[in-house]
Amino acid sequence: MRITHLGGVNLNHFAFDLDVTWNAFFTDAALNIYSRYGGRDEGEPDARMNTSSLLHTMSEVLARHAKPEKIYQPVTPGRRTPRDIPLLRANHRGCIRCHKVREYQLLQSFHEGRFTRRDLFRFPLPETLGLSIHRDHGHRVESVRPGSVAQAAGVRAGDVVTRVDKVPVHSEYDIRYALDRTADGQAIRVTVLRPNREGDPRLQTLSLAPKPGWWVSGIGWKKSLRSAPFRTGMRGYSLAPSQRKDLGLSTTTLAVKISSVYSDGFARSVGLKKRDVVIGIPEPILRVRKFDTFLGRVLGRYQPGDRVQLSIVRNGKRTVISGPFPKWFSEETTVP
């Protein structure tokens, strides 16, 4: 079944990252969920999906479905559709696109006083814990980052993740769904099938102890970011190669020119001015060129109460400016 209109979908049952390009659920006839597939990051939209991993997930789901004992993913009880979001119900007409639902969720949570920084970083990447997953397999560990919480817990390259807490895993997106359900300060139990020289692979359950803010990753690609309760108070654009050359700037690092500062918000709080060129936060940032990606990196590094530092070029000279990160704020009740 292909669903292109989100209006009647129970988001408690079919929870997914509403900013993704494509998402699939594998269910039985009663819509109990075996697995999920999809997801993206700030790279290419389909970089985390391919035919090999999709077929691998489908094969595992079919094998699970054929067994007498069914194992399903836990879901949030109750029914909540997009029309149950008061601001969306009052203000939105026409087709309900996924990212717009997420935007209304953000606005609703802010106006109800429930918004937290973690709301911006839903469905965390395995890399935030130090895990790199083999793209063609889907849930086999390809590498473990040295010094990460995954390494400290004993996760090894070659381990196949079969469960995260109470969520059975058949894809990388299952891992992300499980991580999204965790609470801050909570240990994360990861069950892996580990190759064994003496015989069949053995199941092992490891306990990961993530650090505060472990779920942060690049979110500049998310369409819903425009409705986050973060008043930028500015507009900007990435400099072209010829403009960078004139300023002696690399073509591989951040170089965002501020085209206007128009209201109270982040720009005025940290001291940005029209025609400033931001080149670092405060150190240079590789492979970040878009204005939205720059904002995503700011949100990943700072929060209200922090003192922000930005490296800029102003009137042809490099300097560092600083100022407080403003409180979360939005007057908006509708989505563009």
C-alpha positions in Angstrom: 0.0 0.0 0.0 1.3 3.4 -0.9 0.3 6.4 1.2 0.8 9.9 -0.2 -1.6 11.8 2.1 -0.9 11.8 5.8 -4.4 13.0 7.0 -5.8 9.8 8.5 -2.5 8.1 9.5 -2.2 7.2 13.2 1.2 8.8 14.1 1.3 7.0 17.4 1.4 3.7 15.6 3.2 4.6 12.4 5.9 6.8 13.9 8.7 8.0 11.6 10.9 10.9 10.8 8.5 13.3 9.1 11.3 15.0 7.3 12.5 11.9 5.4 12.3 11.5 1.6 10.8 8.0 1.7 9.7 5.6 4.5 8.3 2.1 4.5 6.7 -0.1 7.2 6.5 -3.9 7.1 3.4 -5.2 8.9 1.2 -8.2 9.1 -2.5 -8.1 8.1 -3.4 -6.5 11.4 -0.8 -3.8 10.9 1.5 -5.0 13.6 4.9 -3.7 12.7 7.8 -6.1 12.0 10.3 -3.4 10.7 10.8 0.0 9.2 12.9 1.1 6.3 14.0 4.6 5.2 15.7 7.5 6.8 18.3 10.0 5.7 20.9 12.5 6.9 22.4 15.8 5.7 24.0 14.1 2.8 22.3 12.8 -0.3 18.6 12.0 0.3 18.9 8.3 -0.5 22.4 7.7 0.8 21.2 5.5 3.6 19.0 3.4 1.4 19.8 0.9 -1.4 18.4 -2.2 -3.0 20.7 -4.6 -1.2 19.7 -3.5 2.3 16.0 -3.2 1.4 16.0 -6.8 0.1 17.8 -7.9 3.2 15.2 -6.4 5.4 12.4 -7.8 3.4 13.9 -11.3 3.6 14.3 -11.1 7.3 10.7 -9.9 7.7 9.3 -12.7 5.6 11.3 -15.2 7.6 9.9 -13.7 10.9 6.4 -13.7 9.5 6.7 -17.4 8.7 7.5 -18.4 12.3 4.8 -19.4 14.7 6.0 -16.9 17.3 5.6 -13.4 15.9 7.9 -10.6 17.2 6.6 -7.1 16.6 8.0 -3.6 17.4 6.4 -1.8 20.4 4.4 1.2 19.5 2.9 4.2 21.4 -0.7 3.3 22.4 -3.7 5.3 21.3 -4.6 7.1 18.2 -3.3 10.6 17.1 -3.6 11.8 13.6 -2.3 15.1 12.1 -5.8 16.6 12.5 -5.5 16.0 16.3 -2.9 18.7 16.4 -4.9 21.8 17.4 -2.8 24.3 15.4 -2.9 22.2 12.3 -6.7 21.6 12.6 -7.3 25.3 13.0 -5.0 26.6 10.3 -4.2 24.0 7.6 -6.2 23.3 4.5 -5.5 21.0 1.6 -2.9 18.2 1.3 -1.1 17.3 4.6 2.6 16.8 3.7 4.8 15.0 6.2 7.2 17.9 6.9 4.3 20.2 7.6 2.9 17.8 10.2 6.3 17.9 11.9 6.3 21.7 11.8 2.9 21.9 13.4 4.2 19.4 16.1 7.1 21.7 16.9 4.9 24.8 17.1 2.3 23.0 19.2 4.9 21.7 21.6 6.4 25.2 22.0 3.1 27.0 22.6 2.1 24.3 25.1 5.5 24.6 27.0 6.6 21.1 26.1 9.4 21.9 23.6 12.9 20.7 24.3 16.1 20.8 22.3 15.9 17.1 21.7 12.7 17.7 19.7 14.9 19.0 16.9 17.0 15.8 16.7 14.5 13.0 16.3 15.5 9.5 15.1 19.2 9.8 16.0 21.9 8.4 13.7 23.8 5.3 15.0 26.9 7.4 14.4 26.0 9.5 17.4 26.9 6.5 19.6 30.0 5.7 17.5 28.4 3.0 15.3 28.8 2.9 11.5 26.3 0.5 9.9 27.1 -1.4 6.7 24.9 0.2 4.1 24.3 -3.0 2.0 23.4 -5.1 5.0 21.4 -2.6 7.0 22.1 -3.6 10.6 25.6 -5.1 10.7 28.3 -2.9 12.4 30.9 -1.9 9.8 33.1 0.0 12.3 33.1 1.5 15.8 34.6 4.9 16.4 37.5 4.9 18.9 36.6 6.4 22.2 32.9 6.2 21.6 30.3 4.9 24.0 29.8 2.0 21.6 33.4 1.0 21.9 33.3 1.4 25.7 30.3 -1.0 25.8 32.2 -3.6 23.8 30.5 -3.3 20.4 32.7 -4.7 17.6 32.9 -4.5 13.9 31.0 -7.4 12.4 28.4 -7.5 15.1 24.8 -7.8 13.8 22.4 -5.7 15.8 19.3 -7.7 16.5 17.6 -5.6 19.1 17.9 -2.2 20.8 16.1 -2.1 24.1 12.6 -3.6 23.3 12.8 -3.0 19.5 13.6 -5.9 17.2 16.0 -4.8 14.5 16.0 -5.7 10.8 17.3 -2.4 9.4 19.3 0.7 10.3 16.0 2.6 10.5 14.8 0.2 13.2 17.9 1.2 15.2 17.0 4.9 14.8 13.4 4.2 15.8 14.6 2.5 19.0 17.1 5.3 19.8 14.3 7.8 19.3 12.3 6.1 22.1 15.1 6.3 24.7 15.0 8.8 27.6 17.9 11.1 28.4 20.1 9.6 31.1 18.9 6.1 30.3 21.3 3.2 29.4 20.7 1.7 26.0 20.7 -2.1 25.8 21.9 -3.4 22.4 21.7 -7.1 21.6 24.1 -8.3 18.9 24.8 -11.5 17.1 28.6 -11.9 17.2 30.6 -14.1 14.9 32.2 -17.0 16.8 35.3 -19.0 15.6 34.2 -22.1 17.5 30.8 -22.3 15.9 27.5 -20.5 15.4 27.3 -16.8 16.2 26.3 -16.0 19.8 23.9 -13.4 21.1 25.3 -10.8 23.5 23.5 -7.9 25.1 25.6 -4.8 25.8 24.8 -1.7 27.8 25.7 1.7 26.3 25.9 4.7 28.6 25.4 7.7 26.3 26.6 11.2 27.3 24.2 14.2 27.6 23.2 15.5 24.1 24.5 12.3 22.4 21.6 12.5 19.9 22.9 15.7 18.2 23.6 15.4 14.4 23.4 17.6 11.3 19.8 18.8 10.9 20.2 21.7 8.4 18.6 19.6 5.7 15.3 19.3 7.6 12.4 21.3 6.0 10.7 21.4 9.4 13.6 23.5 10.8 12.0 26.6 9.4 9.2 26.3 12.0 11.5 25.5 15.0 11.1 28.1 17.9 14.4 29.6 16.9 14.2 33.2 15.6 17.2 33.7 13.4 16.5 37.3 12.7 18.6 37.2 9.5 18.9 36.0 5.9 22.0 34.7 4.2 23.5 32.7 1.4 26.6 30.7 0.6 29.3 32.6 -1.3 30.1 31.5 -4.9 33.7 30.2 -5.6 34.7 33.6 -7.2 33.5 35.5 -4.1 35.4 33.2 -1.8 38.5 33.7 -3.9 38.2 37.4 -3.5 38.2 37.0 0.2 40.9 34.4 0.3 38.5 31.7 1.6 38.5 28.0 0.8 35.9 26.4 -1.4 35.5 23.5 1.0 34.6 25.3 4.2 31.7 27.4 5.5 31.4 30.9 4.0 27.9 32.3 4.5 27.2 36.0 3.8 24.5 37.7 5.9 22.3 39.6 3.5 20.0 41.2 6.1 19.4 41.4 9.8 15.7 42.2 10.2 14.5 41.6 13.8 15.5 40.6 17.3 16.8 37.1 17.4 20.0 35.1 17.0 21.7 37.5 14.6 21.4 40.6 16.8 22.1 38.6 20.0 25.5 37.5 18.8 26.3 40.8 17.0 26.0 39.8 13.3 25.6 42.6 10.8 24.6 42.9 7.2 27.4 41.9 4.8 29.3 39.9 7.5 30.6 36.5 6.2 30.5 33.7 8.7 33.4 31.3 8.3 33.4 29.2 11.5 31.7 28.3 14.8 34.3 29.4 15.7 36.7 27.0 13.9 36.3 26.5 10.2 33.7 23.8 9.3 34.4 21.5 6.4 31.8 20.6 3.8 29.2 23.0 5.2 28.2 25.5 2.6 24.5 26.1 2.7 22.9 28.7 5.0 20.4 26.2 6.4 23.2 23.7 7.1 25.0 26.5 9.0 21.9 27.1 11.2 21.7 23.3 11.8 25.2 23.2 13.1 24.6 26.2 15.4 21.6 24.4 16.9 23.7 21.3 17.3 26.4 23.1 19.2 24.5 25.7 21.3 21.3 26.2 23.3 19.7 29.0 25.3 22.1 30.1 28.0 25.2 29.3 26.0 27.6 31.9 24.8 28.0 31.7 21.0 31.3 32.4 19.2 31.4 32.9 15.4 34.4 33.6 13.2 33.5 36.1 10.6 35.0 38.4 7.9 33.8 42.0 8.4 35.0 44.7 6.1 37.7 42.4 4.7 39.1 41.5 8.1 38.8 38.3 10.1 37.5 38.6 13.6 35.5 36.6 16.3 32.2 37.9 17.7 30.2 36.4 20.5 26.9 36.8 22.3 24.3 34.8 24.2 22.1 32.2 22.4 18.6 33.6 22.7 15.7 31.8 24.4 13.5 29.5 22.3 10.8 31.8 20.8 8.2 31.8 18.1 5.1 33.9 17.5 4.0 31.7 14.6 0.9 29.5 14.8 0.8 28.5 11.1 3.2 26.8 8.8 4.3 28.5 5.5 
